[in-house]
Amino acid sequence: MDKLRVKFTFVESLIKEPIIWKLGREFEVVTNIRRADVQADRGWVILELEGQRDEIDRGLEWVGQQGVRVDPVYEDIVEG
């Protein structure tokens, strides 16, 4: 099992979409929310993902295809 921290940044049209839930469900990845700031018109969340690395990578590719910006997080530093 691998762990990876990432930051998702959502545009207004995606705030209410269950993207994190679908990521966990469809790619068998555990999603642990570490920090978040979600408002009606924008939002971001820092997640710790846990699972098989190939499934995490496939899931993150899918998230990006949905229109969510995905940035890596190293310790408490967000890249991007």
HELIX and SHEET records of a PDB file:
HELIX    1   1 GLU A   12  LEU A   14  5                                   3    
HELIX    2   2 ILE A   19  PHE A   27  1                                   9    
HELIX    3   3 ARG A   53  GLN A   65  1                                  13    
SHEET    1   A 5 VAL A  30  VAL A  38  0                                        
SHEET    2   A 5 GLY A  43  GLY A  51 -1                                        
SHEET    3   A 5 ASP A   2  PHE A  10 -1                                        
SHEET    4   A 5 ARG A  69  TYR A  74 -1                                        
SHEET    5   A 5 ILE A  77  VAL A  78 -1                                        
END                                                                             
